[in-house]
Each structure stands twice: as structure tokens, then as C-alpha cells.
């Protein structure tokens, strides 16, 4: 599994990956795109309702979690889009 997310989202990705492994689904990649968490699984598993549910729940949790520290956050719709807490809202996008 390749993980392309910052430290604040790693626990979310790890929990989702553990749930998916438990039902026999391999996580190919996890990444951030336009301020949202994307978890990729093999196409044969991508339409299973339980897989969709796990991925959706992880994305919903990430949407309200700072990608830097893991505290409660909100989507910052500036360039680039990202989810940040009030303490990291002005943090440089490269950090």
C-alpha cells in the first residue's frame, strides 16, 4: 500500500485499511486530492457495498480532520485545497 497523506490523516487511513484487510480487500493507494481523502482498491472490490461504506466513512472523517495534526478541521478552499484546524489554517501548503 502506498500512502500519500500527511500525518494527521494516517490514523484514518490505517483504520480503514485494517477494516478492508479484515474483509479481504487490499488497499492499493491512499492519497489526498483537492482536500479529500481517496482510497483506491482493486476494481473487482470497488463496487462491494461494505467496501464503499468503509471508504466513504474514512473520507467523511478526513473531511473534518486537520491533515497536519489530526485535530478537528475544515476545508480551506484556497490553492491548494486542504483540511486544516484553526491553528494550521495559515500554514504553508508545502508543510
Phi and psi in degrees as a GROMACS rama.xvg file:
@    title "Ramachandran Plot"
@    xaxis  label "Phi"
@    yaxis  label "Psi"
@TYPE xy
-100.749  130.767  UNK-2
-118.137  120.032  UNK-3
-119.802  53.5353  UNK-4
-128.08  159.719  UNK-5
-78.656  170.337  UNK-6
-58.213  -31.709  UNK-7
-65.1438  -26.8452  UNK-8
-97.635  -8.85273  UNK-9
-57.8603  -42.4337  UNK-10
-61.2812  -35.0649  UNK-11
-65.4392  -45.9869  UNK-12
-64.1624  -43.9147  UNK-13
-62.7335  -40.7561  UNK-14
-65.8905  -43.596  UNK-15
-64.7483  -41.7721  UNK-16
-63.1211  -38.8028  UNK-17
-64.5322  -42.2581  UNK-18
-63.2491  -41.7504  UNK-19
-68.45  -40.3132  UNK-20
-60.8184  -38.9228  UNK-21
-59.2268  -33.6241  UNK-22
-97.6035  11.8198  UNK-23
84.4326  25.5449  UNK-24
-113.729  129.908  UNK-25
-86.7104  135.878  UNK-26
-91.8161  122.089  UNK-27
-82.618  -41.0926  UNK-28
-160.685  147.144  UNK-29
-131.235  132.123  UNK-30
-152.91  166.156  UNK-31
-99.6107  136.876  UNK-32
-144.267  121.961  UNK-33
52.5658  39.821  UNK-34
78.7875  9.63157  UNK-35
-122.071  152.898  UNK-36
-84.5227  129.868  UNK-37
-119.445  124.846  UNK-38
-116.301  124.5  UNK-39
-107.596  132.653  UNK-40
-126.315  166.329  UNK-41
-57.2779  145.994  UNK-42
-56.4226  -35.9801  UNK-43
-63.0413  -24.0219  UNK-44
-100.064  -15.213  UNK-45
-64.1981  -18.7725  UNK-46
-101.157  -2.34716  UNK-47
-67.6784  130.424  UNK-48
-56.0951  -39.6163  UNK-49
-68.8065  -32.3219  UNK-50
-69.6292  -46.1837  UNK-51
-58.3053  -42.1127  UNK-52
-63.4704  -45.2584  UNK-53
-63.1741  -45.6257  UNK-54
-65.2424  -42.0536  UNK-55
-62.9756  -45.0655  UNK-56
-62.5841  -40.4349  UNK-57
-64.3456  -42.4368  UNK-58
-64.9678  -39.5297  UNK-59
-64.4018  -42.0842  UNK-60
-65.464  -42.229  UNK-61
-64.4438  -31.9496  UNK-62
-64.92  -15.6457  UNK-63
-124.112  23.5969  UNK-64
-127.529  128.668  UNK-65
-59.1338  127.815  UNK-66
-72.9986  -12.5476  UNK-67
-90.8794  -47.0519  UNK-68
-116.726  -14.4913  UNK-69
88.1987  1.23553  UNK-70
-78.892  172.121  UNK-71
-59.9352  134.735  UNK-72
-144.047  179.416  UNK-73
-142.354  156.983  UNK-74
-66.1962  127.725  UNK-75
-100.032  109.595  UNK-76
-89.7479  41.8716  UNK-77
-108.261  177.842  UNK-78
-90.4034  125.126  UNK-79
-79.8278  158.991  UNK-80
-69.125  141.813  UNK-81
-162.636  161.884  UNK-82
-104.022  122.279  UNK-83
-138.03  151.876  UNK-84
-80.8657  174.965  UNK-85
-66.2363  -26.2548  UNK-86
-77.1771  -28.7531  UNK-87
-107.088  6.85728  UNK-88
-56.8798  -34.6529  UNK-89
-100.143  10.2486  UNK-90
-69.0798  140.215  UNK-91
-53.3381  136.14  UNK-92
-62.4216  -21.2869  UNK-93
-79.6553  -9.30406  UNK-94
